[in-house]
Amino acid sequence: MLADTGGDRPAEPPQIIGGQGRVPAFDWLRTSSRSDLGLIRRAIREHWTVDLSPRRKRRILEAVTAIMTAPDAPARVKLAAVRVLMQADQKNREQELRHG
């Protein structure tokens, strides 16, 4: 059953179209696989240089949070989303200790 859709990834993720596109910029996160979420988690943990405004970072975390509350999201994907948020929280606490 899952093999036909590439594991836990939905069969047809929405396409992101630039400019005045029909899909908001971070909607792709709502259909992320565990490996996509793992990559985001790793980027946070390892301080990958990603030039994002605080607004964009907030939108990414909001999209990850939406995965946790989605009734149709598989439990394993929800758990991966929780891990992303935990990693983000840990990094925030580390920064506060260093700068505060």
LUMVO-207760 format. One line per field, with one value per residue (C-alpha): chain; z, x negated, y negated. Coordinates in steps of 0.2 Angstrom, whole numbers. Layout:
cadena: c(A, ...)
zz: c(Z, ...)
xx: c(X, ...)
yy: c(Y, ...)
end
This chain:
cadena: c(A, A, A, A, A, A, A, A, A, A, A, A, A, A, A, A, A, A, A, A, A, A, A, A, A, A, A, A, A, A, A, A, A, A, A, A, A, A, A, A, A, A, A, A, A, A, A, A, A, A, A, A, A, A, A, A, A, A, A, A, A, A, A, A, A, A, A, A, A, A, A, A, A, A, A, A, A, A, A, A, A, A, A, A, A, A, A, A, A, A, A, A, A, A, A, A, A, A, A, A)
zz: c(0, 5, -8, -22, -14, -9, 9, 20, 6, -1, -19, -26, -16, -21, -33, -27, -41, -38, -39, -38, -37, -31, -17, -2, 0, 14, 10, 4, 22, 26, 15, 20, 23, 38, 29, 24, 42, 47, 35, 43, 60, 55, 48, 64, 75, 64, 62, 43, 35, 29, 27, 32, 40, 57, 48, 37, 51, 60, 45, 43, 62, 59, 45, 55, 69, 56, 53, 71, 71, 54, 57, 41, 45, 49, 67, 62, 52, 67, 78, 66, 67, 86, 85, 73, 86, 100, 91, 87, 105, 111, 99, 105, 123, 119, 111, 125, 137, 126, 124, 139)
xx: c(0, -13, -25, -14, -16, -34, -33, -24, -25, -7, -5, -3, -11, -6, -17, -24, -23, -33, -27, -8, -6, 8, -1, -8, -27, -28, -12, -24, -29, -11, -14, -32, -39, -49, -65, -60, -57, -73, -82, -75, -79, -97, -98, -92, -104, -119, -117, -116, -118, -101, -97, -79, -70, -61, -45, -49, -57, -40, -30, -41, -38, -19, -18, -27, -15, -1, -8, -6, 13, 17, 30, 24, 5, -3, -9, -27, -27, -18, -32, -45, -37, -38, -56, -59, -50, -60, -76, -71, -66, -83, -92, -82, -87, -105, -105, -97, -110, -124, -116, -106)
yy: c(0, -13, -7, -14, -32, -32, -27, -40, -54, -58, -53, -71, -84, -102, -111, -128, -141, -157, -175, -175, -156, -147, -138, -147, -146, -133, -123, -109, -106, -100, -85, -82, -65, -59, -61, -79, -83, -75, -86, -102, -95, -92, -109, -117, -106, -109, -127, -126, -144, -148, -166, -167, -181, -178, -179, -164, -154, -156, -151, -135, -131, -135, -123, -109, -112, -110, -92, -88, -93, -86, -71, -62, -63, -46, -44, -43, -59, -68, -61, -68, -85, -84, -81, -96, -107, -100, -104, -121, -124, -117, -129, -144, -139, -138, -155, -163, -155, -162, -179, -182)
end
